[in-house]
Amino acid sequence: MEARSIKLSPACFVFLGCLWGASLAESLGATPTTWAQIGRQVFFDTSLSEPRGQGCVSCHQPKAGFADPRQVSPGAVKGRQGLRNAPTLMYAALIPSLRLEDTYDEQGEVEYLVEGGFFRDGRSQNIFEQIRVPFFEPQEMNLKDDAALAHKLRNAAYKKELEGFVGEEVWQDDSRLNNSVYRALVEFLREPVFRPFDAPIDDYWAGQTEALSLAQRRGLKVFENEGKCANCHWTSISEWPKPLLTDSGYDNVGAPGLGQRDPGLGGVTGLKEELGFFKVPTLRNIALTAPYFHNGSIKSLREVIEFYNQRDVEQGRWEPPHYPGTMNREDLGDLKLTQQQVDDLVALMEAFTDRSLLNLQEGDLLPKVSSAIPATEQSRAFFMDPPDPIDVSSPRRPSNRVAK
């Protein structure tokens, strides 16, 4: 893979920190000394689209938990937009690369479930693949090819700093220059600002019982029991030393069908039984990232919980799903939760919000985080380079493939 061809010297990973409170102009004027600092400049650069005006930050807004508060994100070209709501970038670099997990079906036969990967449908197997796609997606930044991106980079406000950092040989090679920028964006997303783990729930799990209100503590019990939320939004530790509130899997929750039918994971794997499956999101900072579901079809957390509780009871309340045949009917739909339990779950969702995001001030580009959070270099063992690509359609269930 192209992104893996970039060789990094140890000095590139020295953690010097970023001037989180500086203005964008000040940031662009400073000489970048790490890959992450370059990535930061690219993230905020809205000159890299065609036409100009859209960048990573356009659809991943800090005040919205680095998600998009619009139902779906408009592209750089007026009138173009995607099908999906842009998800949060908080903790995104902690998502594992795509893999197949073996399990057993009801007949005792081995089957393989897709976990990890990027985009809501898993079409990019790792973050290095994902990071390049928006530049060239017609519904997003709309660049034609490698040469178009490299040209814009060579004319960016920070071109002197970028050229000095990557060196003349890389600077003159379109593919290598672009790959350097992809690596820089990945390193930026690995920074402590995107993984602070400073929500009240973290204090509670660290032993501070009073970090949660009485309603939130009740809500946590519902979350892990009657609500079945923890079946997919794990409160146990998995890849990372702290819970990510997701199992990194895929599911069809029967979200209200809006607009064009979206096959989700099934469109990637070609398997009928995965049509309408979308990635299980982290619930960290979920109170900041409305609207909800892959298509932004529900506007409030309360309504999401009501949907999970009574989807199959109040069938006329929401638009019917696009793929009812693959819908999860075991973990949601008729949970029989009381109004008190619903209220407590809503209260609990607020406890998943990072204080660093809540403390964002007017003029802050990024949240300020504690120096106690391990630097990226100290956490390097958790940030593995992507494994070789895998075939998500084999060996699986070839008899259930969708006809092309």
HELIX and SHEET records of a PDB file:
HELIX    1   1 GLU A    2  SER A    5  5                                   4    
HELIX    2   2 PRO A   10  PHE A   13  5                                   4    
HELIX    3   3 LEU A   24  GLY A   29  1                                   6    
HELIX    4   4 TRP A   35  PHE A   43  1                                   9    
HELIX    5   5 CYS A   56  CYS A   59  1                                   4    
HELIX    6   6 PRO A   62  ALA A   64  5                                   3    
HELIX    7   7 ALA A   92  LEU A   94  5                                   3    
HELIX    8   8 ILE A  127  PHE A  136  1                                  10    
HELIX    9   9 ASP A  146  LEU A  153  1                                   8    
HELIX   10  10 LYS A  159  VAL A  166  1                                   8    
HELIX   11  11 GLU A  168  TRP A  171  1                                   4    
HELIX   12  12 ASP A  174  LEU A  189  1                                  16    
HELIX   13  13 PRO A  192  PHE A  194  5                                   3    
HELIX   14  14 PRO A  200  TRP A  205  1                                   6    
HELIX   15  15 THR A  209  ALA A  211  5                                   3    
HELIX   16  16 LEU A  214  GLU A  224  1                                  11    
HELIX   17  17 CYS A  229  ASN A  231  5                                   3    
HELIX   18  18 LEU A  265  THR A  269  1                                   5    
HELIX   19  19 LYS A  272  GLU A  274  5                                   3    
HELIX   20  20 ILE A  286  LEU A  288  5                                   3    
HELIX   21  21 LEU A  301  GLN A  310  1                                  10    
HELIX   22  22 PRO A  324  THR A  326  5                                   3    
HELIX   23  23 GLN A  339  GLU A  350  1                                  12    
HELIX   24  24 ARG A  355  LEU A  358  1                                   4    
HELIX   25  25 GLU A  377  PHE A  382  5                                   6    
HELIX   26  26 PRO A  398  ASN A  400  5                                   3    
SHEET    1   A 2 ARG A  99  TYR A 104  0                                        
SHEET    2   A 2 VAL A 110  GLU A 115 -1                                        
SHEET    1   B 2 TYR A 250  ASP A 251  0                                        
SHEET    2   B 2 PHE A 278  LYS A 279 -1                                        
END                                                                             
